[in-house]
Amino acid sequence: MSSLQRELPFIETCGLSRQYRVGPAEIHALRDVNLRVEKGQFVAVLGVSGSGKSTLLHMLGGLDTPDEGEIWVEQQDLTALNRSQRTVYRRSTVGFIFQSYYLIASLTALENVALALTFQGVYGGERRRRAVESLERVGLGHRAAHRPTELSGGEQQRVAIARAIVHGPRLLLADEPTGNLDRATAAEVVALLRQIHDQLGTTVVMVTHDEEMAARVADRVLRLRDGRLEPEGNRGP
């Protein structure tokens, strides 16, 4: 049994489908998506707006549930979890990075990162130590006392990354993490994500529309078109 478990992928989706109703229209966000991601891989998912990238990420993160299909992460069936169990899964396993930074304006960078540990039951000196360590990992130890309005966009995203990794997640999900950044700053941020992946061995799934950036940092590049996952190696038009 143990040898069988070792062969299973870190992430596996089977026949994953999700649709929404917007007024009279029915939107098929995902259609029969079958995906395998091995532990420790850095996977980029490419697609235009509306292709289903964010929906897929939300499914993997336990933020949404499919209409059909299964989602397995570390041999755990997410579709079998209730709401409170999915909350525990997110807190214990997943780190999220979004296009918008979602930092609390009244808190310093250090306080924003430390706040994430409150949900882990970590307080006092240990919480501060971990938050400082996480900020230093993203190169912002010297900006710990600054509030978001005193930071550049790239620095704010680095704080958001520090917050996402402070609890040591085994899965890091990044949803267009450079969407609000200029080209040079975006390159620095994705290089940082790759560095974190290499240093910590974290499995990373990043969705983006930037093919050049994806090819530069990811081990695998996948493509979603109209909710369907294309065969690997198919570059399309």
N, C-alpha and C positions, 0 to 999 in steps of 0.2 A: 504493500500500500504506500509506503513512504517513497519508494522509487517512482511509483505512478504520480504521486503528488509533485515530485520534483520536475516532472516533465510538463506539468500544466503551466500555461502562460500566466503572467502576472495579471493581465486583463484579457477577458474574452467576452465578446458579445455575439449572440446568436439570433439572427432574424429580427434585429432591433428596428422597430418602426414607431413613429410618433407623428400624430397629425393634430392640427388645431383648427378650430372654426373661428373665422373672423367675419362676422356678419353672415351673409349667405355663402361665403366662400370657405372651402375646406382646403387647408394648407397641409401638404405632406412634407413635414420637416425632415423626417428620416424614413427610408424605405429599405427594409430587409438588409440592414447593415451587419456584416459579419467581420469582426475585427479581432486580431490577436496581437498583444503587445507583451514582449518578454520583460522580465524584471531587469531594471537598470537601463532600458532603452530610452533614447531621446527621440520622440516621434513628433513630426510636424504634420498637421492636417491643413491642406490648402483648399481654398474655395472662395468664390465670390460671395458678396453679401446675400443672405437668403439661401445658401447652399446646404445649411444644416449643421455648420461647424459648432456654433455655440450650443445648439440643442444636444449634440453628441457630448460635448464637454459637461454640460449640466447633468446628463444621464450618468456619466462616469463618476461625477462628484456627488451623486445622491441628492441633487437639487431638484430633479424631475424624475418621473417614472415613465416607462414606455407604454404604449397601447398594446404592443405585441413584442415578444422576444425576451431574452434573458441577458443579464449583465453580471459577469463574474469578475470580482477583484480579489486577489489573494484567496481564491477558492471559496469566496463568500458570495452568495447569490443576492445581489442588491434588490432584485425585484421581490424577494421574499421578506424583506425587512419592513417593519412598520415605521411610522414617522419618527418616533423616539429612537429607534435603532439606527435609522439613517443619520440622525443627528450625532449619535455616538461614533458612527463610521466616519463622518466628516471631521469630527474633532480629533479622532485618533489617527486617521490614515491619510487625510488629504490636506494639501495646502493650495489655496486659490490665489491667482493673480489675474486682475482684470485690466481692461483698457483704462477705465477710470480708477483712480488710486484709492478712493473711499477712505481717506484718512480723516480723523477727527480734528477739525481746525483748532480747537482750544487746547489740544494736547501736544506735547513735544514729540519729536521722532521717537525718543526712547519710550515715552508713555504709550504711544500708538502701538509699538511693537509689544511692550509688556502687557498691554490690555488683552492681547490674544491668549496669553498664558493664564488669564483669570479663568477662562473656560476649561482649562486643563487642571484647575485646582492647584496652581503653582503661585505662591505668594512670597512676599518679603524679599530677603536678600537673594534667594535663589531665582526669583522671577527677574530681578534687576540684572543679576549676573548673566542669565541666558539672553536677555534682551540686548545687553551691551555686546555680548559675543556675536549675536546675530547681526547687529548693525556693523560691527567691525568686519564681519565676513563679506558684507556688500560694500565696504569701503567708506562707511559713513560714521565711524566711531566719533570723529571730530565734530559731527553735526547733531549729536544726540540731544542737545538742549534746544534745538531750533524747532519752531512750529512750521507746519506745512506752507504757510504763506511766505516764509523766509527761505524756502527751498525752491530750486528749479524743478521743472517737470521731471527731468531725469532723476534728480535726487528724491523726489516724492515717490517715483516708481521703485527706486531702490529701497526706500523705507517699506513700501508695500511688499516687496520681495522678502525683506528681512522679517516682516510680520508673518508672511506665508510659511517660512521655513523654521521659525523660532521653536516650534514644538516637535521638530524632527519628523515631518511627514514622509511616508514612503512613496507617495504619489503627489506630484506637483502638476497642477492644471493651470495653464496660462491661456487666457482668452484675449487675443489681439493685444499682447502686453506692450507693444510699441505704437499702438494706433494714435496716441496723442503726442508723439515725440518726433523731432526732426531726424533726418537720416543718420547723422553722426551719433546722436544720443541713442537712437534705436539700436545701432550696431553695438554700442557699449553695453546696453541692457541685455541683448541676446547673448553676447559674449559672457556676461556675468551668469546668465542662466546656464550656459554650457559649463562654466567653471564650477558652479554649485553642483550640477549633475555629476561632473567628473570627481569632485572632492567627496561628495556625500553618497554617491551611488544611487541617488534618487531617480525613480522612473518619472519621466517628464512627457506630458502630452501638451503640445502647444498648437493652438489654431491661429492661422494667419492668412492674409491674402498676398503676402510678400514672398514670392517664390525664391528670389535670390537669397534672402535672409534665411529661409527655411533650409535651402540646400547647403548653406554655409555651416549651420550648427547642428542639424539633426542627423541621427543615424538612419532614419527612414523618413521619406516624404510620401504622404498619402493624399489623395484628392477626393473631395466630395463634390458631386455635381447633381443638383436637384434632389438632394437627400440620399443619393446612392453613392456608395464607395466604389471608386473605379479600380480596376486591376492595377497592381503596382507596376510601375514602369510605363504606364500609359500617360503620356504628357498631355495629350489632347490638343485642341487648337489654341 
